Amino acid sequence: MKNNDNVMRSRREPQLRCPSCESDRVHTTIQDDSFVYGEGDEATTLTAKVPVHACDNCGLQFTDDAAATARHEAVCHHLGVMAPSEIQALREGYDMSRAEFSRLTRIGEASLGRWENGLLIQGQANDRFLYLLTFPENVARLRARKEAPVVRPAIDSEFTEQPRLRVLREVPSRLAREADLFALRLTVATAGAR
């Protein structure tokens, strides 16, 4: 019985302490938090459900990283992109480390880390790529492409394209004379700028 009690204690979250009075008499409620995202005409008010901690001893209310994560996820949902927890779940669903996922997808490992940690929101193009990776057959295609040798189509000599640029082996005399006569001259606009 004692062993189970110790196991249960080790799994519990650390007891919150009030940053003001150091009391451990802190309770948490989930509240709607409205905040402005964007600037100027693009600004919009978003709402996130955030954990708010309150000290029963001194009455201080405070939030922590969990509230920042909830706000970040609200912004991601507003923008229509995957949230950090969804990106991490995608990668972990394939049982890949960030390094392995990066090698397969060619997404930079540092960028992937920033997206998963909520330090940066991925652009629309990368988000669409991540969405396509939610389908296992697309990941299988990337793995097959990575392992397969590059096959270039054979060039049929009958249909070989002619070069688009003509290489002059010898400069025609007319072009040589024009090059000798070419000189930059001051104009009224450039002379006034001095």
N, C-alpha and C positions, 0 to 999 in steps of 0.2 A: 504494500500500500504506500509506503514512504517513497519508493522509487518512482511510482507513477506521479506522486505529488511533485517531486523534483523535476520530472520531465515536463509537467504542466507549467511549472514556474519558469523554466528556461525558455519556453515558447512564447510567453507573454511579452507584450510590448513593454518597453521601459516605462515606468511611472512618470507621467508628466509633472513637471514642477513649474510653478508660477515664476516667470522671469523677474517679477517685481519683489515678491515677498518670500520666494523659495518654498512656499507651501506645496504639499503634494495633494491638497484637497482641490483638485481640478476636475471639472466635468466637461464633456464635449457634446455639442449639439450640431446638427447639420442645418445650415441656413442658406437661403437664397442670397447671393451676393451679386449685385448689379454693378457693372463697370463699363467704362467707355473704351472702345477699341477703334483705333484709327484717328485720323486728324481731319479738321476742316469739314468739307462737304461729305467726305468719305467716312466720318465718324459714325459709329453705331453703338447702341447700348446692348451689351450681352449680359446674360445671367448664368451663373454657375452655382451649383450646390457645393458649399465648402464647409469643412469642419471648423467650428469656432469653439475655442476652449475658454472657459471662464473659471476664475479662481473663486472658490467659496469663502476664502479667508479675506482677501482684500477687494474682490469684485472686478479685478482686471480681466478684460476680454482680449484674446489674442489668437492669431492664426499661425500656421507653420507651412512647411514645404508642401503638405498635402493640399492646402488651399491654392497655392501657386500652380500646382499640377492641375487642379480642377479648372482653374481659369484658363490655363494653356489649352486644355482639351476643349473647352468651350470655344476658344478662338479657332482651333483646328476644325471643329464641326461647322462653325460659321463659314469658314473658307472652303469647306467641302473636301478636306484632305484628311488622311489618316492621322490619328493622334499617336503620340509617342508609345503608349502602351500597345496600340494595335500594330505598330511597326515591329516592336520587340516581340510580340506574340507571333507575328508572321515568321520572323527569323527563327525563333525558338521552335516553332511548329515544324520546321524542317530539320531541327536538331543541329543547327549550324552556329558556330561562333561568329562573331562579327568579321573576323579575318576570313573565314570560309565563305560567308555570304558576300563579302566584298570581292573576293577572287572570282566568284561565280558571276556576279552581276556587274562588276566593274564600277560599282558605287564605292566611292572612297570610304575607307574604314572610319576616318575621322568624321566625315559628314554623317555617316550612319550613326555614330555615337552621339553626335549633336542632336540628331532627330530623335533618337530614342531617349535621350536625357532631357528633352524639351528646351534645349538651348537655342535651337533654330528650327524653323518650320520649312519643310521641303517645298520646292516649287511645284507647280501643277504638272509639269512634264515628268518629274521624278515620282510624283504621287501616282500618276497614271501607270508608270512602270511598276511601282509597288503593288498597285491594284492587280495588274496582270499576273504578278507573282503569287497572288492568292490562289491561283489555279495550278494544281500540281503538274498538269501536263506542260505548262509553260516553263516551270523549273526543270522538268525533264528535258525539254527542248534545249534549254541553256546548257545543261550538263552534257547533252549529246554533242552540241556544237563545240563546246570547249574541248571535248576529247577527240573529235573527228578532225582529220587532216583537212587543210584548206584545199578545196578543189576549184581550180580555175577552168573555165570553159576553154576547149581547144579552139584555136583560131584557124578558120578555114581560109587558105590562101586565096581562094577565088573571091572571097568577100572581105578581104582586108581593107580597112579604111585607109584612105590617103591622108597623109599628115595635113593638118589644117594650117600650119605655119610653113611658109616657104623659106628655106635657109638660103641666103645669098652667099655664094662662094666668093663672089667678086662684086665689089660695089660699083654699080654703073657710073659712068663718068658724070652724068647729069646730077646724081645724088652727091657725088664727091664735090662738084662745083658749088652746089647749094650749101653743103656743110661748111665749106671754106668761107662763104659769104655770110653765114649766120653770125649774128652778134646781138647781144642784149642791149637795148637802148632805153634810156630813161624816158618815162612819159611824164605828163604833167602831174598825174596822181602820185607817182613814186617820187618825183622831185620835190613835191610839196610836203611829203611825209618826212623828209630829212630834217 
